[in-house]
């Protein structure tokens, strides 16, 4: 049985892989960009919101984070 943290990590991986496919980019490149922009933890912490919505809403939010991150 998965623990809560495990469920969050599985969803994060799912979101990362699907976002990379949506952008037609390598998963590693996407994660590197998130890390460089300092938004990886914020995306990970969005589990409770993102897993309840359409995945495209998460993609829109990630795009917004990327455009506003320093």
C-alpha positions as CSV (number, residue, x, y, z in Angstrom):
1,X,0.0,0.0,0.0
2,X,1.3,3.5,-0.9
3,X,1.9,6.0,1.8
4,X,0.7,9.6,1.4
5,X,4.2,10.8,0.5
6,X,4.5,8.0,-2.0
7,X,1.3,9.0,-3.6
8,X,2.5,12.6,-3.9
9,X,5.8,11.5,-5.5
10,X,4.0,9.2,-7.9
11,X,1.7,12.1,-9.0
12,X,4.7,14.5,-9.3
13,X,6.4,12.0,-11.6
14,X,3.2,11.6,-13.6
15,X,2.8,15.3,-13.9
16,X,6.4,15.8,-14.9
17,X,6.3,13.1,-17.6
18,X,3.0,14.4,-19.0
19,X,4.1,18.0,-19.0
20,X,7.3,17.1,-20.8
21,X,5.3,15.2,-23.4
22,X,2.9,18.1,-23.7
23,X,5.9,20.4,-24.4
24,X,7.6,17.8,-26.6
25,X,10.7,18.0,-24.4
26,X,12.8,15.5,-22.5
27,X,11.7,14.9,-18.9
28,X,15.2,15.6,-17.6
29,X,15.4,18.9,-19.4
30,X,12.0,20.0,-17.9
31,X,13.1,19.0,-14.4
32,X,16.3,20.9,-14.8
33,X,14.5,24.0,-15.9
34,X,12.1,23.7,-12.9
35,X,15.1,23.4,-10.6
36,X,16.9,26.3,-12.2
37,X,13.8,28.5,-11.8
38,X,13.3,27.3,-8.2
39,X,9.8,26.1,-8.8
40,X,10.2,22.3,-8.4
41,X,9.1,22.2,-4.7
42,X,6.2,24.5,-5.4
43,X,4.9,22.2,-8.2
44,X,5.5,19.2,-5.9
45,X,3.5,20.9,-3.1
46,X,0.7,21.5,-5.5
47,X,-0.4,17.9,-5.3
48,X,-3.6,18.5,-3.4
49,X,-4.8,21.1,-6.0
50,X,-3.4,19.5,-9.2
51,X,-4.6,15.9,-8.7
52,X,-8.2,17.1,-8.4
53,X,-8.2,19.2,-11.5
54,X,-7.8,18.7,-15.2
55,X,-4.1,18.2,-15.9
56,X,-4.2,21.1,-18.3
57,X,-4.9,23.4,-15.4
58,X,-1.6,22.2,-13.8
59,X,0.2,22.8,-17.1
60,X,-1.2,26.4,-17.2
61,X,0.0,26.9,-13.7
62,X,3.4,25.6,-14.4
63,X,3.7,27.8,-17.5
64,X,2.7,30.8,-15.3
65,X,5.3,29.8,-12.7
66,X,8.0,29.5,-15.3
67,X,7.2,32.9,-16.7
68,X,7.1,34.7,-13.4
69,X,10.1,32.9,-11.7
70,X,13.3,34.8,-11.3
